[in-house]
Amino acid sequence: MENASKALMMAAGILITILVIGAAIFMYRQITAPEKEKVEETRIAQIQEFNNPYLSYEKTKVHGSELLSLVNKMRDYNTKIDKIEKYDGYMPMENTIKVKTPGKYIFTSTSYTIEKLSQEIEKAKTIQDNKNYGGEQKLDRLVGLIGEYSIVNGNISTRDKFDKEVKEKLGLDPTKITVLDIQKYAEYIEFKRKTFKHTKTEYDTNGNGRITKMSFEER
């Protein structure tokens, strides 16, 4: 009889322990559920914050100048995830741009990746940074001026007249003006003025929701 009472008390104690543990687990879940929801909301907000600047390019009319900015932004991001350890696991960004009418000197391809377009940007930037051309505004005017002349194999038939206008209208040293550079820069300007349309956006297959690739083609 005494043993039965002890057994009953032990069983009751075990039951009470189980009930207490169960109540504790239930309370823990009730406490942590809002925290988990908050963490998820923060994660989604961070994804949206990352994606929004890129989603603004999902248009039926995007100028080449905008795509140059997008490529620079993506290139900077790729450089960052290569160098900063905390970005491990994130995929680099890609961009594909299809061109209908390639140039003769730069932008000569019909399809561009970030790396390929960056190379063309650097060619134009080298010309733009050349002090002999007086900066971006004067380069634009040089492009307009050179368009008025007949050019054969990089030579202007009436070079004397061109040189005089360069000196008088732009205040530049004509002996330091290379026609080929101006032709290259003209194609850079032409690319910036082209219009493209967004065709596709792809997201990280690892499931973090970030944009990893965008595609465009000339209208």
Secondary structure, DSSP 8 states (H G I E B T S, - for coil): -HHHHHHHHHHHHHHHHHHHHHHHHHHHHHHHHHHHHHHHHHHHHHHHHHHHHHHTT-SS-EEHHHHHHHHHHHHHHHHHHHH-GGGTT----EEEEE-SS--SSSS--SEE-HHHHHHHHHHHHHHHT-GGGTSHHHHHHHHHHHTTS-EETTEETTHHHHHHHIIIII---GGG--HHHHHHHHHHHHHHH-EEEEEEEEE-TTTT--EEEEEEEE-
